[in-house]
Structure formats: C-alpha cells, structure tokens
Amino acid sequence: MITLYSSPGCAYCHMAREYLKSKKKKFKEYDISDNPKAYKWVMDHVHQAATPVLDIKGTIILGFNREQIDLALRTS
C-alpha cells in the first residue's frame, strides 16, 4: 500500500505523483489542506505540515527523494 499526502500547488507533490505513475505503482492520495484526518496523520508522523509525505508499506518519506522511494519500493 502506497499513500501520498500532498497539498495544492506543491511542485514536489506533483513530481512524486508523476514518479509513482511512471513506476506503474497504484497509490492513494490525500490533500492535507482539506482533509483533517490526513493533516493529523502527517503531523503525528513527521511533526510538521510539510508535503509531500509518502507512506510506502510503513516506510515514511518526507519530500521527493527518488533514492528513498526506490529503496522503499524494492523492499516493500
């Protein structure tokens, strides 16, 4: 299971979304600006209202980092 927490106008969120699509990975996406549960999840896990945040089978990645995403996808 892959979850992407994003916010409107976030260029790195767009990059993360397109990168997952290019890898043909299915994911759920939640906008933290209009989803209080998603906002709370991000605050509980990364302690700041920052996006993108990816949860790849329990591996939490803050920001768009291809190496960390690829590693998490390989080990998931």
ZIHUHU-V687929 format. One record per pair of residues at least 6 apart in sequence whose C-alpha atoms are under 8 Angstrom apart, sorted by the first residue. I is the first residue (numbers start at 1). J is the second residue. D is the distance in Angstrom with one decimal. If there is no record, write none. Layout:
BEGIN
[[I:J:D] [I:J:D]]
END
This chain:
BEGIN
[[1:26:7.9] [1:27:6.8] [1:55:8.0] [1:56:6.2] [1:57:5.4] [2:26:7.0] [2:27:4.7] [2:28:6.4] [2:54:7.1] [2:55:5.7] [2:56:4.6] [2:57:6.3] [3:27:5.4] [3:28:4.8] [3:29:5.7] [3:30:7.7] [3:54:5.7] [3:55:5.1] [3:56:6.6] [4:17:7.6] [4:27:7.0] [4:28:6.2] [4:29:4.6] [4:30:6.3] [4:52:6.8] [4:53:5.9] [4:54:4.7] [4:55:6.6] [5:29:5.8] [5:30:4.9] [5:31:5.9] [5:32:6.4] [5:38:7.1] [5:42:7.5] [5:51:6.4] [5:52:5.6] [5:53:5.1] [5:54:6.3] [6:13:5.6] [6:29:7.1] [6:30:6.1] [6:31:4.9] [6:32:6.1] [6:51:5.3] [6:52:5.0] [6:53:6.9] [7:13:7.1] [7:31:5.1] [7:32:5.8] [7:33:5.9] [7:51:6.4] [7:52:7.5] [8:31:7.3] [8:33:7.6] [10:51:7.4] [10:52:7.8] [12:51:7.7] [12:52:6.5] [12:63:7.0] [12:64:5.8] [13:51:6.6] [13:52:4.9] [13:63:8.0] [13:64:7.3] [15:64:7.2] [16:52:7.4] [16:64:5.8] [20:26:7.5] [20:27:7.8] [30:38:6.3] [31:38:7.1] [32:38:5.2] [32:39:4.5] [32:42:7.9] [33:39:7.1] [39:49:7.2] [42:48:7.1] [42:49:6.6] [42:50:7.8] [42:53:7.3] [43:49:6.1] [45:60:7.9] [46:62:7.4] [50:62:7.6] [50:63:8.0] [51:62:6.9] [51:63:6.2] [52:62:6.2] [52:63:5.0] [52:64:6.6] [53:60:7.0] [53:61:5.6] [53:62:4.6] [53:63:5.9] [54:60:5.7] [54:61:5.0] [54:62:6.5] [54:63:7.9] [55:61:6.5] [56:69:8.0] [56:72:6.3] [56:73:7.0] [56:76:7.2] [57:76:6.2] [59:72:6.5] [61:68:7.1] [61:69:7.3]]
END
